[in-house]
Amino acid sequence: MKFKFDIMKSEEYIRNIICGLMAVILGFLFVESFMHTMVLTNTQEMFEGISYHHDNFIFNAVYMAAALLILHLLLPKMEKAPVHLYTALLMITTLIAGTAWVISSQAGQQADQYMVSHAAWQAAHDDLSFMEDRYFSNYSFQLGMVLFYEIQLRLFAANSDTLICIQIINVIYLAAAYLALILIMGKLFGSKRIQITAAVTMMFSVQPLLYTTFVYAVIPGIANVLFSLLFEIKYFETKSKKKYIYAALSVFFMVFAVMIKTNNYIALIALAGTALVKFITRRKWTDLVYIIIMVVFSLSIVSCASSYYENRSGKKLEPSVPMIGYVAMGLDDPKGVLGCNAKGWYSSHYTTSNYASHDYDIEATKEFAMEGIKDSVHKFMTDYSYANDFFYEKNTSQWNEPSFASLWINLVVGRYGGKEAGKLCDKVLNTNGGDSHSGLLEYMNVCHLFVFAGAFAGVFVCFRKKDLLCSALILIVLGAFLYHMIFEGKSQYIMPYYIILTGFSAAGIDLILQKIPVKKS
């Protein structure tokens, strides 16, 4: 039988492709998280050490069954209260617990987050000397983040000697991201049970809370992405002229998300792609205008931030490290040279070291990186066992590391003023900072398994939905999986997508709970 393409069914075709791919990816990650765990540690031998652990799958099954049973018993009673009550409770607990953690941690910055935050501090005090640093020529895209933090410091910490205020703003953004997710889940699935389940799941997720000390615009970035998606959904569902306001808000949040964190190009592609398919089926010129404005403004904002600091400082930036170097890095084995032993994780061999060793010659740098890519591809093509092991380890070291570096990023930094961490942080790090399975790491592992099980089942809920927007959340995750499979890998980069999956998993958990037989009285 011949297949006949019907352009009016584009939404259905694309949705099925997205769901099909995500069923494979999330199915793999669910099974992996059920059987194994990658643990990220900081030791004398390895700054970023990844070790492979076999899980007790019987215990995991018991933990999952217990969590599902408790939800199954409590949800009928919980449904009697309105969704906004659980939303408010989630936001309050996030704000209180997150602020307590930030204050107790007193975590300073190191590496890239130090370079960006210190530059913002200097800019807030009208010192533009950081523009002389080669770092910002190599990574000019970081200047959008510098601007973001400069504004915060000018407003809230002009005379402070710490960046605690920025970390507390991270907490506020995390609460906002949770709010957006609950609203999105309500729009997409129209189920009070799913929204309540999402709120409860996010309330018990500790990894994002511990991550709030990380000053690198990750949490603010994903919060803005989620609000952009929320307003895109509202734009497509609204018939009145208010839809133009929603479109403008969607554009604003996406442009801001890209400015402060360029990894959000992944979300830009997902949202613009979704809108483009909607345009093909709806054929409304306003959809096309919305897409063009969002893409053009988002692609322009990073260079605008760079130009702003160039004009303000009078210093012209040099060309940045060629992006092909990050592909070469992502396909390379760092071999522990810079304290990391995970395939495809950070190494400067093909990026900054490569650039400097070739006297900042763009073409020579690109050529060296391309040779590295060719060498890696040759290994993959001639040794399938090596290729399998490489991508297995690279993907699982990022997606099946259940802390997502939320402990590690608090462990490796100094404390403001040389102080020791507060009692809360000290207890957490001393108990859970080693290379063994501690109680908190086990708890994170169970939460991680629960989220992946629900997200995997949630894909099949999306299969049933006619509207492509239902798959927009997992399309962002799909883009992230493919991107980080090729480019630089790190489990800490997966946190925004874990936050998305934490909310999305509620759709699948609800489906699983519906399959549990109800005892009739």
Backbone torsions as a table, in degrees:
resi	resn	phi	psi	omega
1	MET	NA	130.6	-176.8
2	LYS	-81.6	134.0	176.6
3	PHE	-82.7	129.5	178.8
4	LYS	-112.7	120.0	-178.0
5	PHE	-74.8	127.0	177.3
6	ASP	-114.0	111.0	-175.2
7	ILE	-60.7	-28.1	-180.0
8	MET	-72.5	-11.2	176.1
9	LYS	-102.7	19.3	-177.9
10	SER	-57.6	-40.3	179.5
11	GLU	-58.6	-44.9	-178.9
12	GLU	-64.3	-44.0	-179.3
13	TYR	-62.5	-49.5	-177.4
14	ILE	-65.2	-43.3	178.3
15	ARG	-58.1	-42.3	-179.5
16	ASN	-65.9	-36.6	177.6
17	ILE	-65.8	-47.4	179.5
18	ILE	-59.8	-49.2	-178.3
19	CYS	-65.2	-37.6	178.8
20	GLY	-63.0	-46.5	178.9
21	LEU	-64.7	-41.5	-178.3
22	MET	-72.5	-27.1	174.6
23	ALA	-63.2	-41.3	178.4
24	VAL	-66.8	-49.0	-176.1
25	ILE	-65.5	-50.5	-178.1
26	LEU	-71.0	-30.7	174.5
27	GLY	-62.8	-44.7	177.3
28	PHE	-61.5	-46.4	-177.9
29	LEU	-66.9	-35.8	177.8
30	PHE	-64.6	-47.6	179.6
31	VAL	-62.8	-42.3	179.3
32	GLU	-62.5	-45.4	-179.0
33	SER	-67.2	-23.7	178.0
34	PHE	-75.2	-33.3	-173.1
35	MET	-103.0	-30.6	-173.1
36	HIS	-140.6	166.2	175.0
37	THR	-144.4	137.7	170.4
38	MET	-95.0	133.0	-178.1
39	VAL	-116.8	128.5	179.7
40	LEU	-97.4	125.2	-178.4
41	THR	-133.8	164.0	174.7
42	ASN	-121.5	112.8	-178.8
43	THR	-129.0	176.4	177.5
44	GLN	-64.7	-31.3	-178.4
45	GLU	-80.9	-36.0	-174.0
46	MET	-134.7	121.8	175.9
47	PHE	-66.1	-46.2	174.2
48	GLU	-122.4	87.7	-177.7
49	GLY	-98.5	128.4	177.0
50	ILE	-108.1	123.3	177.1
51	SER	-121.2	149.9	-172.6
52	TYR	-102.5	127.0	-179.1
53	HIS	-122.9	141.2	170.1
54	HIS	-85.5	131.5	177.6
55	ASP	-87.9	158.6	169.1
56	ASN	-85.6	96.9	-172.9
57	PHE	-66.4	-22.2	176.9
58	ILE	-68.1	-45.5	176.5
59	PHE	-60.9	-42.9	178.9
60	ASN	-59.3	-41.1	178.5
61	ALA	-64.0	-40.6	179.8
62	VAL	-66.3	-44.3	179.2
63	TYR	-60.5	-45.0	179.8
64	MET	-62.9	-46.1	-179.5
65	ALA	-61.4	-41.2	-179.4
66	ALA	-65.2	-44.5	179.9
67	ALA	-62.5	-43.3	179.3
68	LEU	-65.9	-39.8	-179.5
69	LEU	-65.7	-43.2	178.9
70	ILE	-61.3	-45.1	177.8
71	LEU	-62.4	-41.9	-179.6
72	HIS	-59.4	-38.4	-179.1
73	LEU	-78.3	-34.0	-174.0
74	LEU	-88.1	-30.6	-173.3
75	LEU	-57.1	-42.7	179.2
76	PRO	-57.3	-35.4	178.2
77	LYS	-77.8	-37.6	-178.9
78	MET	-66.7	-29.2	-179.0
79	GLU	-65.8	-14.6	-179.3
80	LYS	-72.3	-21.2	177.8
81	ALA	-94.3	150.9	-178.4
82	PRO	-70.3	155.0	-179.0
83	VAL	-59.9	-39.2	-175.9
84	HIS	-63.6	-22.1	176.3
85	LEU	-67.5	-44.5	178.6
86	TYR	-69.3	-34.9	177.4
87	THR	-63.8	-45.6	179.0
88	ALA	-63.4	-42.6	179.3
89	LEU	-62.5	-42.4	178.6
90	LEU	-61.6	-46.2	-177.6
91	MET	-67.2	-38.9	179.8
92	ILE	-66.5	-46.9	-180.0
93	THR	-64.6	-37.3	177.7
94	THR	-63.6	-45.8	-179.0
95	LEU	-64.7	-42.4	-178.1
96	ILE	-70.8	-50.9	-177.6
97	ALA	-66.0	-41.0	-179.8
98	GLY	-65.3	-43.0	178.8
99	THR	-65.0	-41.2	178.0
100	ALA	-60.3	-41.7	-179.6
101	TRP	-66.4	-45.0	-179.5
102	VAL	-59.8	-46.5	-178.4
103	ILE	-66.4	-39.7	179.8
104	SER	-69.7	-38.0	-176.6
105	SER	-68.6	-41.6	-176.0
106	GLN	50.4	36.7	-173.6
107	ALA	-73.9	126.2	172.6
108	GLY	-82.7	-164.6	-178.5
109	GLN	-119.2	156.8	174.4
110	GLN	-146.3	160.8	177.9
111	ALA	57.6	-133.9	-173.8
112	ASP	-61.7	-40.5	-177.8
113	GLN	-65.2	-31.7	175.6
114	TYR	-67.2	-45.3	-178.0
115	MET	-58.7	-43.1	-177.6
116	VAL	-72.3	-48.7	-176.3
117	SER	-67.6	-37.1	179.1
118	HIS	-68.1	-38.5	176.3
119	ALA	-62.6	-40.3	178.1
120	ALA	-63.8	-39.4	177.8
121	TRP	-62.2	-44.3	178.9
122	GLN	-63.7	-45.2	-178.8
123	ALA	-62.5	-36.9	179.2
124	ALA	-65.5	-20.7	177.6
125	HIS	-109.2	23.0	175.2
126	ASP	58.2	33.0	174.0
127	ASP	-110.0	108.2	-176.6
128	LEU	-101.8	21.2	-177.3
129	SER	-64.6	-21.2	179.5
130	PHE	-62.3	-21.4	178.7
131	MET	-67.8	-16.6	175.7
132	GLU	-78.3	-17.7	-177.4
133	ASP	-72.6	132.7	-179.9
134	ARG	-59.7	-23.7	-178.1
135	TYR	-52.6	-44.9	-174.5
136	PHE	-81.0	-13.4	167.2
137	SER	-78.3	-42.2	177.9
138	ASN	-63.7	-37.6	-174.7
139	TYR	-127.7	61.9	-176.3
140	SER	-62.9	-23.6	179.4
141	PHE	-65.5	-13.6	179.4
142	GLN	-75.5	-12.8	-174.8
143	LEU	-70.2	-23.6	172.7
144	GLY	-64.3	-39.1	177.3
145	MET	-68.6	-38.6	176.8
146	VAL	-58.5	-44.9	179.0
147	LEU	-61.7	-43.0	178.7
148	PHE	-57.3	-46.8	-178.4
149	TYR	-76.0	-32.1	176.5
150	GLU	-60.1	-43.2	179.3
151	ILE	-60.4	-44.9	179.6
152	GLN	-61.8	-43.7	-178.7
153	LEU	-66.6	-39.4	177.6
154	ARG	-63.7	-36.6	-176.8
155	LEU	-79.7	-37.7	-167.2
156	PHE	-123.1	-13.4	-173.6
157	ALA	-144.5	41.4	-176.6
158	ALA	-61.2	-33.4	-176.2
159	ASN	-115.5	17.5	-178.8
160	SER	-93.5	158.1	178.4
161	ASP	-109.5	14.2	177.5
162	THR	-133.9	172.0	175.6
163	LEU	-111.1	26.5	180.0
164	ILE	-56.5	-36.9	-177.5
165	CYS	-61.6	-39.6	179.3
166	ILE	-65.6	-38.0	178.9
167	GLN	-68.1	-36.2	176.2
168	ILE	-68.5	-35.6	174.5
169	ILE	-63.3	-34.9	172.4
170	ASN	-57.0	-42.4	179.2
171	VAL	-61.8	-43.8	179.3
172	ILE	-62.9	-42.0	177.7
173	TYR	-64.0	-36.2	178.1
174	LEU	-63.8	-44.0	176.8
175	ALA	-61.0	-39.7	178.4
176	ALA	-65.8	-39.3	177.7
177	ALA	-62.1	-41.4	178.0
178	TYR	-63.4	-41.9	177.6
179	LEU	-59.7	-47.3	-179.9
180	ALA	-60.7	-40.7	-179.6
181	LEU	-63.8	-42.7	179.2
182	ILE	-63.5	-41.7	178.5
183	LEU	-66.1	-40.4	178.7
184	ILE	-63.8	-44.5	-179.8
185	MET	-62.5	-35.7	176.3
186	GLY	-65.9	-42.4	179.3
187	LYS	-65.2	-42.5	-173.2
188	LEU	-77.4	-36.9	-171.7
189	PHE	-115.7	-12.5	175.7
190	GLY	55.4	37.3	-176.1
191	SER	-129.4	122.9	176.4
192	LYS	-64.8	-39.1	179.7
193	ARG	-60.2	-42.3	-179.5
194	ILE	-66.1	-41.5	179.1
195	GLN	-63.8	-42.1	178.7
196	ILE	-65.3	-42.7	178.4
197	THR	-62.2	-40.3	177.8
198	ALA	-62.3	-44.0	-179.5
199	ALA	-62.5	-43.2	-179.1
200	VAL	-66.6	-43.8	-179.8
201	THR	-60.8	-44.5	179.6
202	MET	-68.3	-32.2	179.6
203	MET	-64.5	-32.9	-177.4
204	PHE	-94.3	4.5	-179.5
205	SER	-92.0	113.2	-174.5
206	VAL	-93.0	-21.7	-175.1
207	GLN	-56.5	-48.4	-179.8
208	PRO	-62.3	-33.3	179.0
209	LEU	-63.1	-45.8	-179.8
210	LEU	-68.5	-24.0	-177.4
211	TYR	-76.3	-13.7	-173.3
212	THR	-65.9	-14.6	177.5
213	THR	-79.2	-8.3	-176.6
214	PHE	-82.7	108.8	-175.3
215	VAL	-90.4	81.5	-177.7
216	TYR	-150.6	22.1	173.1
217	ALA	61.0	18.2	-179.7
218	VAL	-69.6	-51.5	-178.6
219	ILE	-69.7	-45.7	174.3
220	PRO	-57.1	-38.0	-179.4
221	GLY	-61.3	-48.5	-177.0
222	ILE	-71.4	-30.3	176.0
223	ALA	-62.3	-44.5	178.1
224	ASN	-65.7	-37.5	176.2
225	VAL	-60.0	-45.0	-177.0
226	LEU	-66.5	-37.4	176.4
227	PHE	-69.5	-34.2	175.4
228	SER	-62.0	-43.3	177.9
229	LEU	-65.5	-42.3	179.1
230	LEU	-57.0	-45.7	-178.5
231	PHE	-75.5	-26.0	172.5
232	GLU	-65.2	-42.8	177.5
233	ILE	-60.5	-46.0	-179.2
234	LYS	-64.5	-35.0	177.3
235	TYR	-61.3	-47.3	-175.9
236	PHE	-73.1	-22.5	-179.1
237	GLU	-94.1	-9.4	-174.9
238	THR	-95.3	136.0	179.7
239	LYS	-97.9	-27.5	-176.0
240	SER	-78.2	178.5	-179.4
241	LYS	-68.8	-11.0	177.3
242	LYS	-62.6	-19.7	-179.3
243	LYS	-60.2	-29.1	179.3
244	TYR	-69.5	-34.4	175.4
245	ILE	-65.2	-43.2	179.3
246	TYR	-64.2	-39.0	178.1
247	ALA	-63.4	-42.8	179.7
248	ALA	-63.6	-41.3	179.1
249	LEU	-66.2	-39.2	178.1
250	SER	-61.5	-44.0	178.2
251	VAL	-62.5	-46.5	-178.7
252	PHE	-57.4	-49.8	-176.9
253	PHE	-66.5	-35.1	179.3
254	MET	-70.5	-42.6	178.8
255	VAL	-61.3	-43.0	179.6
256	PHE	-65.1	-40.4	178.8
257	ALA	-60.9	-42.5	-179.9
258	VAL	-69.8	-38.8	-179.3
259	MET	-59.9	-43.4	-174.3
260	ILE	-86.7	-18.3	179.8
261	LYS	-155.1	106.4	-173.0
262	THR	-70.2	-15.0	172.8
263	ASN	-59.6	-18.4	179.7
264	ASN	-73.8	1.4	166.6
265	TYR	-58.3	-29.2	176.9
266	ILE	-58.9	-47.9	179.1
267	ALA	-67.9	-37.4	177.8
268	LEU	-57.5	-46.9	179.2
269	ILE	-61.3	-41.4	-178.9
270	ALA	-64.3	-47.5	-177.0
271	LEU	-72.0	-40.9	178.5
272	ALA	-67.3	-38.6	178.3
273	GLY	-64.8	-42.5	177.0
274	THR	-61.3	-45.1	180.0
275	ALA	-65.1	-34.4	179.7
276	LEU	-65.6	-41.3	177.4
277	VAL	-65.4	-39.2	176.1
278	LYS	-61.7	-39.3	178.4
279	PHE	-63.1	-40.5	-179.0
280	ILE	-60.7	-38.4	-178.5
281	THR	-86.4	-32.4	-177.9
282	ARG	-88.4	-34.1	-179.5
283	ARG	57.3	46.6	176.5
284	LYS	-108.6	125.0	-174.7
285	TRP	-62.0	-27.0	179.3
286	THR	-63.7	-31.9	177.2
287	ASP	-62.4	-42.7	-178.2
288	LEU	-67.1	-39.9	178.0
289	VAL	-62.0	-44.2	178.3
290	TYR	-57.8	-45.8	-178.7
291	ILE	-64.2	-47.2	-176.7
292	ILE	-62.4	-46.1	-178.9
293	ILE	-62.6	-44.8	-178.5
294	MET	-62.6	-44.9	-177.5
295	VAL	-68.7	-47.4	-177.1
296	VAL	-63.2	-47.6	-179.2
297	PHE	-64.8	-40.4	-179.0
298	SER	-66.6	-38.8	179.8
299	LEU	-73.6	-20.1	-177.0
300	SER	-92.6	-24.9	-167.6
301	ILE	-64.8	-36.1	-177.1
302	VAL	-66.5	-44.4	178.3
303	SER	-67.4	-29.9	177.0
304	CYS	-65.0	-41.4	178.4
305	ALA	-64.4	-41.1	178.3
306	SER	-63.0	-44.8	-179.9
307	SER	-63.2	-36.3	179.5
308	TYR	-59.6	-47.1	-178.6
309	TYR	-74.9	-30.5	175.0
310	GLU	-63.4	-46.6	-179.7
311	ASN	-66.5	-38.1	-177.3
312	ARG	-71.0	-35.3	-176.5
313	SER	-94.8	-20.2	-174.8
314	GLY	74.8	13.1	-178.3
315	LYS	-110.8	123.2	178.4
316	LYS	-86.7	127.2	-179.9
317	LEU	-73.2	148.1	174.5
318	GLU	-81.9	164.8	178.4
319	PRO	-58.8	146.1	-177.9
320	SER	-79.9	168.2	175.0
321	VAL	-59.5	129.4	-179.9
322	PRO	-59.2	136.9	-177.3
323	MET	-62.5	-24.7	-179.4
324	ILE	-62.8	-23.8	177.3
325	GLY	-63.2	-32.9	-179.9
326	TYR	-73.7	-28.2	173.9
327	VAL	-68.6	-45.5	178.2
328	ALA	-60.0	-40.5	177.1
329	MET	-62.1	-44.9	-177.3
330	GLY	-66.8	-18.6	179.6
331	LEU	-105.8	12.6	-175.6
332	ASP	-112.1	160.0	174.6
333	ASP	-102.5	113.7	-176.9
334	PRO	-68.1	-20.0	175.0
335	LYS	56.7	28.5	175.7
336	GLY	73.4	10.7	-175.6
337	VAL	-60.8	-42.7	178.8
338	LEU	-108.0	31.9	176.2
339	GLY	81.3	21.9	178.2
340	CYS	-133.1	135.4	-177.3
341	ASN	-117.6	10.6	-177.4
342	ALA	-93.4	138.4	-179.1
343	LYS	-59.4	132.6	174.0
344	GLY	75.1	5.8	177.5
345	TRP	-83.7	-172.0	-168.9
346	TYR	-62.1	135.2	169.5
347	SER	-157.0	138.2	-178.7
348	SER	-88.4	3.5	-172.7
349	HIS	-55.2	-39.6	-177.7
350	TYR	-105.3	0.7	-177.6
351	THR	-114.0	-101.5	-173.8
352	THR	-66.9	-41.2	179.1
353	SER	-64.8	-40.3	177.2
354	ASN	-61.3	-45.9	-178.4
355	TYR	-62.2	-46.0	-178.6
356	ALA	-67.5	-41.5	-177.5
357	SER	-66.8	-21.6	176.8
358	HIS	-101.6	23.7	176.8
359	ASP	53.8	38.0	176.6
360	TYR	58.0	34.7	174.3
361	ASP	-88.7	112.7	-175.1
362	ILE	-58.2	-49.0	-175.0
363	GLU	-66.0	-41.8	179.1
364	ALA	-65.6	-38.0	178.2
365	THR	-63.9	-45.3	178.5
366	LYS	-62.0	-42.2	-177.9
367	GLU	-63.0	-42.6	178.8
368	PHE	-64.1	-43.0	178.5
369	ALA	-63.9	-40.5	179.3
370	MET	-63.9	-37.4	176.9
371	GLU	-64.0	-38.1	177.1
372	GLY	-63.7	-41.8	178.0
373	ILE	-63.2	-43.9	179.3
374	LYS	-60.9	-41.8	178.6
375	ASP	-62.3	-43.2	-179.7
376	SER	-65.1	-45.9	179.9
377	VAL	-62.2	-38.7	178.1
378	HIS	-61.7	-41.8	177.3
379	LYS	-61.8	-44.7	-178.9
380	PHE	-62.3	-41.6	-175.1
381	MET	-75.1	-27.6	-176.9
382	THR	-99.6	-13.7	179.7
383	ASP	-137.1	88.5	-175.5
384	TYR	-64.2	-31.3	178.4
385	SER	-64.0	-43.2	177.4
386	TYR	-63.6	-43.9	179.9
387	ALA	-61.2	-43.8	179.0
388	ASN	-60.9	-47.9	-178.5
389	ASP	-65.1	-39.0	-178.8
390	PHE	-60.5	-55.1	-175.5
391	PHE	-73.7	-28.8	173.8
392	TYR	-62.0	-50.0	-178.3
393	GLU	-67.7	-40.5	-178.5
394	LYS	-62.9	-46.5	-178.0
395	ASN	-68.7	-44.4	-178.0
396	THR	-71.7	-32.1	178.9
397	SER	-65.9	-22.4	177.9
398	GLN	-93.3	-49.6	-170.5
399	TRP	-92.1	-19.6	-179.8
400	ASN	-113.1	30.4	171.1
401	GLU	-106.9	94.4	-163.4
402	PRO	-67.1	-13.5	176.4
403	SER	-85.3	-18.0	-175.8
404	PHE	48.9	40.4	176.9
405	ALA	66.3	12.5	-177.8
406	SER	-66.3	-28.8	172.7
407	LEU	-82.7	-43.9	-176.0
408	TRP	-58.3	-42.9	-176.4
409	ILE	-69.0	-18.5	174.3
410	ASN	-90.3	-20.5	-176.2
411	LEU	-82.9	-35.9	-169.8
412	VAL	-91.0	-6.2	-175.9
413	VAL	-96.9	164.2	172.0
414	GLY	-84.6	175.5	179.7
415	ARG	-110.7	148.3	-178.7
416	TYR	-58.5	132.2	178.6
417	GLY	66.3	15.6	-179.1
418	GLY	71.6	11.3	-179.1
419	LYS	-71.1	162.2	171.6
420	GLU	-84.2	157.2	177.3
421	ALA	-65.5	156.0	177.0
422	GLY	-66.5	171.9	-174.8
423	LYS	-59.2	-42.2	-179.0
424	LEU	-61.5	-53.3	-178.4
425	CYS	-64.9	-42.3	-178.9
426	ASP	-59.7	-43.2	180.0
427	LYS	-65.4	-43.2	-179.3
428	VAL	-63.8	-46.2	-176.5
429	LEU	-72.1	-40.3	179.5
430	ASN	-66.4	-32.6	-178.3
431	THR	-83.5	-30.7	-169.9
432	ASN	-122.0	8.1	-175.0
433	GLY	-90.7	-3.9	-178.4
434	GLY	-84.6	-165.8	-176.9
435	ASP	-103.9	20.3	177.3
436	SER	-111.2	168.0	178.1
437	HIS	-78.6	108.2	177.1
438	SER	-93.4	175.9	-179.9
439	GLY	-61.1	-43.6	-178.7
440	LEU	-68.5	-39.7	177.9
441	LEU	-64.4	-37.3	176.7
442	GLU	-64.6	-41.2	177.8
443	TYR	-62.4	-45.0	176.8
444	MET	-59.5	-38.9	-179.5
445	ASN	-62.7	-41.6	179.0
446	VAL	-67.6	-43.4	177.1
447	CYS	-59.2	-44.5	179.7
448	HIS	-59.8	-45.7	178.4
449	LEU	-62.5	-44.1	179.9
450	PHE	-59.9	-44.5	-179.3
451	VAL	-65.7	-44.2	-178.9
452	PHE	-68.4	-35.6	176.5
453	ALA	-63.2	-45.6	179.9
454	GLY	-67.5	-39.6	179.5
455	ALA	-65.0	-40.4	178.1
456	PHE	-61.7	-46.6	178.1
457	ALA	-66.8	-32.4	-179.5
458	GLY	-63.5	-28.2	177.0
459	VAL	-58.5	-38.1	-178.2
460	PHE	-74.0	-23.9	172.0
461	VAL	-68.8	-40.5	178.6
462	CYS	-64.3	-34.4	178.2
463	PHE	-56.5	-33.0	-176.4
464	ARG	-78.9	-22.3	-175.3
465	LYS	-79.9	141.8	179.5
466	LYS	-82.6	-29.4	-173.6
467	ASP	-81.6	128.7	179.1
468	LEU	-60.3	-29.8	-177.9
469	LEU	-58.6	-24.3	178.4
470	CYS	-59.2	-30.7	-177.1
471	SER	-97.1	7.3	-176.4
472	ALA	-64.3	-39.4	-180.0
473	LEU	-62.5	-47.9	-178.5
474	ILE	-74.0	-19.5	174.7
475	LEU	-67.1	-38.1	175.5
476	ILE	-61.3	-43.6	179.8
477	VAL	-66.1	-39.2	177.2
478	LEU	-60.2	-46.1	178.3
479	GLY	-60.1	-40.9	179.7
480	ALA	-65.7	-40.5	-179.6
481	PHE	-62.3	-46.1	-178.7
482	LEU	-68.2	-40.6	-179.4
483	TYR	-62.6	-51.0	-175.7
484	HIS	-77.4	-9.1	172.0
485	MET	-75.7	-27.1	-177.4
486	ILE	-103.1	-47.0	-178.1
487	PHE	-85.0	-170.7	-178.2
488	GLU	-53.6	138.0	178.9
489	GLY	-107.5	148.9	172.0
490	LYS	-169.4	139.2	179.0
491	SER	-67.5	-28.4	-179.2
492	GLN	-67.3	-22.9	177.9
493	TYR	-74.3	-14.9	-176.1
494	ILE	-85.6	-11.6	-175.9
495	MET	-51.7	-46.7	-178.3
496	PRO	-60.3	-32.8	-178.0
497	TYR	-80.3	-28.1	172.6
498	TYR	-66.6	-39.2	176.6
499	ILE	-60.6	-44.4	177.1
500	ILE	-59.1	-47.8	-177.7
501	LEU	-66.1	-30.1	177.8
502	THR	-61.1	-43.3	177.1
503	GLY	-73.5	-44.7	-178.0
504	PHE	-63.2	-31.9	-176.4
505	SER	-58.4	-23.0	-178.5
506	ALA	-60.1	-33.4	179.1
507	ALA	-62.9	-41.6	179.8
508	GLY	-74.0	-38.8	178.0
509	ILE	-61.1	-41.2	177.2
510	ASP	-61.0	-41.2	177.7
511	LEU	-62.6	-43.6	178.8
512	ILE	-62.7	-43.7	-179.0
513	LEU	-63.7	-32.0	177.9
514	GLN	-65.6	-23.7	-179.5
515	LYS	-84.0	-11.8	177.7
516	ILE	-76.4	124.2	-177.7
517	PRO	-64.0	137.0	179.8
518	VAL	-95.3	126.9	179.6
519	LYS	-78.4	121.7	-179.2
520	LYS	-86.1	134.0	-179.9
521	SER	-83.6	NA	NA
